[in-house]
Amino acid sequence: MATLEHTAGKSNSFRSLLIRLLLLGVFIIGVRFAYVIVIAGESCTVADFCFSSFHETLSLVIAGAGAAVKPLAVESTTAGGAASPARPEIYTSKEWTNAVRFYSSVLKHLIAGGYLSPASKSLCVETPTGRDVFTMREIGVKSTVGISRKAVKPLVKSGRGHRIPFPTRSFDFIFSGEGSLERSPFPAEFAAEVSRTLKPEGFAVFHLVNPNDTYSFNSFLDLFDSCFVLVKSRYIKGFDSSMPQIREIVLKKECDDVDAVHNEDDSSDKCSVPEYKHDLVKNAEPLISMEPLKPWITLKRNLKNIKYLSSMVDISFKRRYVYVDVGARSYGSSIGSWFRKQYPKQNKTFHVYAIEADRTFHPEYALKKAVTLVPYAAWVKNETLTFEIHRDPGEQVEVKGRGMGRIQPLQGSSSEDFDGEVEKIKGFDFAAWLKNTVSKNDFVVMKMDVEGTEFDLIPRLFETGAICLVDEIFLECHYNRWQRCCPGQRSAKYEKTYDQCLQLFNSLRQSGVLVHQWW
């Protein structure tokens, strides 16, 4: 009996050991499977991208530009060692085939030009299908990976153009196809990430749709620091209706980011309006050369003749979109009634700065979204000013502080002899504020209605170089215009004449500043 019990005990122990070994084997296989699928397919290193765990057979015949593309077979090894096709409906579609043929021609052209080589560690940015990644590997650029919002294993991992998930100076070549940069809501951050991850002496290639005008093309180039130089730009035929024509731009990074020397410094007191902005001024509506007898009618009618900058050029390649209303008065005066409703914004969201010293209008701005109130008077320096509310004969003032006054320096002010409302307000250096608030990569629209102070502010913008930060100006120039109430009499509010206003407008346009006559 003891012998039988001893034998049964050994049998149970052996069975238990076998079960444990079997469970351990299953656990090891499960861990390995999880590593291959989750780790290797998603978090790859730059060197090999961890795709060696997959046995891939990606067969493609690509010959000349007009060669046929054979159906593609993408196989992966199953647990039992048999090969099974993966997603054949994608890799054999006409759209995929046309795209691969297109990218093959483009990439071979870049190899022939010396911008790409089989040894290049390459990145394709914002590639939702991975067609460009696939083609680069097929033509011999094996160390290639793509990023997109949604991973497409094994070609594309999760990432965004404005947040590239790779270390600094990782790649020799970066490709941004299918207009991915211009579709990005963060073009400046996108460009900065390309700059960060590209090695010195590396190349970045962009396929774009919209930079067909010189303004948008130069706006695109301005997204990159001075380390980048334009090497090549050409137009090519696209492969589908969404991009019938593509502008291919090749940039070279000639230095490291830390060594970048910014030739155009926004803090400089000197600037030169670029030539392409001078060309835009030539397309603007003509100025009204003859003084209108009824300016309150003539200048308002002129609104329909204005050629807005955003109706002439594409403004996609900008960091921010800003509207500065200098002398804003109430929200409905021009921000709500004109800019929000009529200015062509190309579906961009503008942040508004309302500069208004008259505190009568301040409370309503607290309730407005995307509007920053600057509750001071735009001036040439920081100092205390007097704010004088003038009235023409017969003019009715229903609300105290209408904001239709004129500012004067506190010292030397003749407010003792002034018959009207006088307040002390704070003035600030508007040109300095502008340079600290916006940059050359922002799209800046300005409306200026400052009751005669424009003859002080505009020269100051030129002196400080701040004028180069403004893309478009709507300027109301104040002069001794004819009065509505009293035919044959001019307003006593202002000393300047219409000819002097016209000289101011002409000087702005001759300097390359797109300015419009406002009422």
Protein Blocks (a to p, Z undefined) as FASTA:
>chain_A
ZZmmmmmmmmmmmmmmmmmmmmmmmmmmmmmmmmmmmmmmmmccfkloopmmpccddddd
dfdfkbccdddddddddfkopacdehkllmmgmklmmmmmmmmmmmmmmmmnopacfklc
cddehifnommmmmmmmnopabgcdddfbdcdfkbccddfklccbdehkbfbdcdeehlm
mmpcblmlmmmmmmmmpcghiacddddfklmbfklmmmmmmmpcfkbccfbdcddddfbf
klmbacddddddfbdfklpccfbafkbcbdcddfklmmmmmmpccddfbacfblmlmmmm
mmmmpccfklmbccklcfbdcdddehklpmklmmmmmmmmmmcgkhpacddddddfblkl
mmmmmmpghiacdfbdcdfbdcdddddddddehiacfbghklpacdddfbhpaklmpgcd
ddddddddfklmmmmmmcfkbccdddddeehplmmmmmmmmmnommmmpmbdcddddddd
ddfklghiacfkbmbdfklmmmmmmmmmmnopacdddZZ
